[in-house]
Amino acid sequence: GENVEQHPSTLSVQEGDSAVIKCTYSDSASNYFPWYKQELGKRPQLIIDIRSNVGEKKDQRIAVTLNKTAKHFSLHITETQPEDSAVYFCAARTSGGYNKLIFGAGTRLAVHP
Amino acid sequence: DGGITQSPKYLFRKEGQNVTLSCEQNLNHDAMYWYRQDPGQGLRLIYYSQIVNDFQKGDIAEGYSVSREKKESFPLTVTSAQKNPTAFYLCASSVGPDGYTFGSGTRLTVV
């Protein structure tokens, strides 16, 4: 069935460094790829998304890239700050007429001062 | 204040008991979803509903049931057939082909 693989499962960086999280999806018809940030005990919040007709999207320190041929997309966080510490989930919308998202397993990012 | 509200925040279930988790939204979203979150795993889809009076099974629907009698409400019942219900349950809603808005979650524990 459809699935999304996410790597790494944990990521530890020093404040100011960059962080990259990668996801691969299986459904070649997927056309929408959001990223969510979940702080401990809180709800996931949408931080950035990209559609299949775009290769890259940037919002301040956060960027997402999409390679449709390889079926993978990545989240890039530059100049990381301690408040970036959280679990990040990628997702892909499945084909078939429903707005159904399949999520990756998550990446726990720790930014050390 | 528009949003999606889940209640209760914490819920304890005894063996063999059915429990119902509430999810209400005032965003006028057509679609609603229930996900289960376990430690170290992603969000897994239990049920989803695109419109009132219609819902579909997700990847892990066994042991769960839902109803969608009103646009604003999508309650989830965890039945006694669900053998390992301890988890964090997230409800979400969406309009059109955009990302979800999530509720704050219900943490269910079997005692």
Interface residues (C-beta under 8 A of the other chain):
Chain A: G1 V4 Q6 S9 Y32 P34 Y36 K42 R43 P44 Q45 L46 D49 F89 R93 Y98 N99 K100 L101 I102 F103 G104 A105 G106
Chain B: A31 Y33 Y35 G40 Q41 G42 L43 R44 L45 Y48 Q50 Q56 G58 D59 L90 S94 G96 P97 D98 G99 Y100 T101 F102 G103 S104 G105
